[in-house]
Amino acid sequence: MEDLKEQFENEMEKVQQDNVLSPEYRRKKLIMYVIRTVIAIVLFYVFWEHQWAKWMLYVYIPLNLIFLVSIFVMPYFLKRKIKSTQQIIDELDQFEEE
């Protein structure tokens, strides 16, 4: 049981040090998001006279918003999940000591 606990703690440390939770990673993703959005706006402007470009806008806008939300919301949910997992591990450790 002790090996399992150590393994969980090592995994938790790895996850907390993961790039997804770092502000630099989010900043890089946000910059890439802005670049991708600007390119898409330019392409929509250039091809606006075509009917397919207008229909593609209905697909692009929801996908673009999903990507934007994921940049800001994903770290929150990951941190919450890490915290709850750490609490479960602590509870198991207390249960084992009793």
C-alpha positions in Angstrom: 0.0 0.0 0.0 2.9 2.3 0.7 4.3 1.9 -2.8 0.9 2.8 -4.2 0.8 5.9 -2.1 4.3 6.9 -3.2 3.4 6.3 -6.8 0.3 8.5 -6.5 2.3 11.3 -4.9 4.9 11.1 -7.6 2.3 11.3 -10.3 0.6 14.2 -8.5 3.9 16.1 -8.5 4.4 15.4 -12.2 1.0 16.7 -13.0 1.4 19.8 -11.0 4.6 20.6 -12.8 3.0 19.9 -16.2 3.0 22.6 -18.9 -0.8 22.8 -19.1 -1.0 24.4 -15.7 1.8 26.9 -16.2 1.0 30.5 -17.1 3.7 30.5 -19.9 1.9 27.6 -21.6 -1.5 29.5 -21.4 0.2 32.7 -22.7 1.7 30.7 -25.7 -1.7 29.1 -26.4 -3.4 32.5 -26.2 -0.9 34.0 -28.7 -1.4 31.1 -31.1 -5.2 31.6 -30.7 -5.0 35.3 -31.6 -2.7 34.5 -34.6 -5.1 31.8 -35.8 -8.1 34.1 -35.4 -6.5 36.9 -37.3 -5.6 34.6 -40.2 -9.2 33.3 -40.2 -10.6 36.8 -40.3 -8.4 37.7 -43.2 -9.4 34.6 -45.1 -13.1 35.2 -44.4 -12.7 38.8 -45.7 -10.9 37.6 -48.8 -13.4 34.9 -49.7 -16.5 36.6 -48.4 -18.2 36.7 -51.9 -18.3 32.9 -52.0 -21.3 31.2 -50.4 -19.2 28.5 -48.7 -17.2 31.1 -46.7 -20.4 32.4 -45.2 -21.5 28.8 -44.2 -18.0 28.1 -42.8 -18.5 31.0 -40.4 -21.2 29.1 -38.7 -18.8 26.3 -38.0 -15.8 28.5 -37.2 -17.4 30.7 -34.5 -18.4 28.0 -32.1 -15.1 26.1 -32.5 -13.2 29.3 -32.0 -15.2 30.0 -28.8 -14.6 26.5 -27.5 -10.9 26.9 -28.0 -10.9 30.2 -26.2 -12.9 28.8 -23.3 -10.6 25.8 -23.1 -7.5 28.0 -22.7 -8.9 29.7 -19.6 -11.2 27.0 -18.1 -9.1 23.8 -18.5 -6.4 24.8 -15.9 -9.2 25.5 -13.4 -10.8 22.1 -13.8 -7.4 20.4 -13.7 -6.4 22.1 -10.5 -9.7 21.2 -9.0 -9.3 17.5 -10.0 -5.8 17.5 -8.6 -7.0 18.9 -5.3 -9.8 16.3 -5.0 -7.5 13.5 -5.9 -5.0 14.7 -3.2 -7.8 14.8 -0.7 -8.8 11.2 -1.5 -5.2 10.1 -1.1 -4.9 11.9 2.2 -8.2 10.2 3.4 -6.9 6.8 2.4 -3.7 7.5 4.2 -5.6 8.5 7.4 -7.7 5.4 7.1 -4.6 3.2 6.8 -3.1 4.7 9.9 -6.1 3.9 12.0 
